Amino acid sequence: MSFTTWTPLAVSSEARRWHGVLWRIVEAQHIAATMKLVDDHDEQDVLEALLEASKPANPFGTDGLDYLLATPFRYPPLPYGSRFRGPTDPGVFYGAESVRTAGAELGYWRWKFLCDAIDLERLGPVAHTAFSVAAQTTAVDLRAAPFVADVAQWRHPTDYAATQAFGRVARGANLGGIVYYSVRSPEPSWCMALLTPSAFASARPRPARESWYLAVTADLVSWRSDRRSMTFATQAWSAAPTQVSR
């Protein structure tokens, strides 16, 4: 069955219970940014409260969730959306198989920003936090039959028409997640799109977190922590076709 003819009923028939751990990397600058603007902790608390009040309200289902888990459901996407989220679709939490896979995914977007910027030669190093969270939900796996027949559509580097359409069908089937091949990682690995806050197995990330610094040039994305490093050459990303449809 082609991705253009999948129905919620057909997708639901292929769904299975999924449980596991997802990794995500986020920039770790929000506290430092407000500290620069105030003289003491009390003033910082007031500023943080004012900033919080100016943000969009938490959507249904995110009450009680740690902000790291709730944030992707709280804010609207970019004008063209993301892989499984169209411009008017509800939020999606994207997680990855490992820290390295998450680093490749986020690194791509930081590199893309650098390429689009004028007179900017490099980014960073910038502090980031890697965290993991347990998920338990009903999901489909686009790496497996029958969905793998459309793998070229699911893995297209710039055209999200098929994946966004499939995301809407998956929501219509009341699924909590979609497992798919990582598009940015040079090694075979997977990512998962959580379509609903109820897909989390816990309201908090797992306690262990990792601190990483990201630096980006036109040719290389570099991640470094106290004990490890990981790099990604951007040549393959540069060869991606021009986007036709989001």
N, C-alpha and C positions, 0 to 999 in steps of 0.2 A: 504493500500500500504506500503510495507516494505521500510525502509530507503535506501536500495540498489537499488530500482527501481524508486525513485522520479526523475522526470524530471523538468527542469525549467518551462515548461508550466504548469505542474500539481501544482507545488509549487506556481506559480504566481496566479493561480485560487483561492488559499486559503488565499492570502494576504489581509490585511486590513490596513487602515490608523491608525497610532498610534501616540499619543502625550502624553508626560508626562515628569517627572523629573528623572534624573539618578544621583546617588551618586558614587563618586570614592575617594579613599584615596591614596595619594602619599607621598613619603618621602620628608621632608622639609629641606634637608641638603645642597642643592647645593650652596646657597649664603654663608652660614657659611664656607663651605669647601674652597671656593676661598678667603674669607677674611683672612684665616690663612696664606695665601701665599704672601700677599702684605702688603704695609705700609699705603696706603691711598685709597680713593675712586676712584681717577683717575687711579691708577695702577690696581685696581680691574676691572674697566670698560674695560681697555685694555686686561686684562687676559680673561674676559668674552667674548670679541669680538674674540680673538684668538681661544678660545674653540668652539665658535659658528661656526667659519669658518672651523673647523676640523670635524664637524658633517655631517652626510648625508644631502643632499639637501631635502628641503620640497617637498613631492610628490604633484602631481596635485590635486587641490581642497582644499589644506590647506593654501593657501595664505590668510593672514588676520585673521586666527584663532589664538586665544590665545594658547600659547605653551602647556598649560595643555591639550588642546583638540587635538592639532596637533601631539604631541609626539608619541602616539601609532601608528600613521600612518607613522611616519618618520623612525623608526628603525626596523631592521629585527627581527624576533622572535628567540627564543631559537632553537637549532637544531631540536627539536621534535615538534616545533610549540606550539600552545595553543588550547583551546577547539574548536574554530571555525576557526582557522587559521593554515594551513599547513606551512611547512618550506619555501615554495616558494610563498605563497599567499600574497595578499596585506594586509595592516594593519587593525586592528580591535580595536575599543574603547570599553572596557568592563565597563559597569556601573551596579549599583545595586539599588534595591528598597529603601534601607535605609542605613544610616551610619553603623548600626549594621551588615547588610548583607555584605556591602563592607568590614567591619572589619574582618568578618569571611573569606571572600575570600582571602584578602591580608594576613591575619594572617596565613592561611594554608601554603602559599608559603614561608613565613619567617620561619615557623616551619619546613617545608621540607628542607630548606637550613641548618637549625641548625642540623637536623638529619643526613644530608649528610656530614657535616663538621667534621674534625678530631680534637679531643681534645678541642671542644668548648661546654661549658655547658649551656650557656644562651646568649641571644641577648638583647641589649638595657639597659635602655629605650632610644628610638630613636624618635625624633620629626617627626610628620607627619601632613599633612594638608588634611582635608576632604572638598570636594567641590561638588557642584551640578550643573547640566546643563540641560537645556530644550532640548528635542529632538522631532522632528516631521517628520515622514517618513512612508513609506510603509513597513510593517513587517508581519511576521508570528509568531504565538504563539505555541511553542512546548508543552505547557501544555494542549492544547485544541485538540479536534478531528479535523482531523484524525491523527495528529502527535503523540498524547499521546499514541497511540498503541505501539510506539517504545520508551517509556519513559525510559526503562532500558538501552537502548543505549545512549540516550541523557544524562542520569545522571550517566553514568559509571565514577567512581572516577579517573581512571588512563588511560583508553583506549580511545583515541580521534579519532579513525579511522572513526566512524560513523558521529560524529559531524563535523569533518573537511571535510568529503565528502559532508555533507549537506550544509556546508558553501559555498562550490564551486558551488553547484546547486543553492543556494539562490542568489549568485552573478550573475549566468547565467540568473536568472529571474529578474535581476535589482532591487532586494529588498535592502532596506536600513538597515534593522535590523532583529534580531531574539530574541524573548523573550523565556526564558527557566527557569526551576527550578534552584535555587541555589544549588550547589552540596556540598558546605562546611558549610553552615549555619545549625545549629541544629534545628532551627525553620523553618516551611514552609515559603519560600520567593522566590523572583524571581530576575533574572538578565537579562541584555539585551546586546547583541553584536551588535554594530553599524558597518556596513560593509563599510560605505563611509562617508567622512567628510560632505557631503551634508545633512546627517541625523540630524545634529544639527539645532535647531531652532534659535540659536544665536551664534555669533562668540566668545562670552565670557561666562565664567561660571557665575552663579548668584553671586551677591556681597557677600552674607554671607558665611563665611568660618569658619571652626572649627579646633582648634589645639588639637592634640592627641599625646600621648606618648605610644609607643608600646614596651612591654617587652615579651620575649619568652623563655620558658624553655621546656624541653622534655614533660612535662605534661600539660602545661597551656600557653595559649596566653592571655595576659592582655593588655587592652587598657584603658588609663586614660586621662581625660581632667580636666579642672578646676572644672566642676560641675557633671560630669558623669563618669561612668566606665562600661566596658563590658569585660567579660571573656569567653573563650572558652576552654573546656577540649579537649585535643587532642586524647583521647582514641578512639573515633570513626574513626578519620583519620588514626590512627595506624592500625586499623583493615582492611583498604582498601586492596583489592587484588593487587598482583603484576601486573605491567603493561605488557600487551601482545603486544599491537600495539599502536602507536601514531597516 
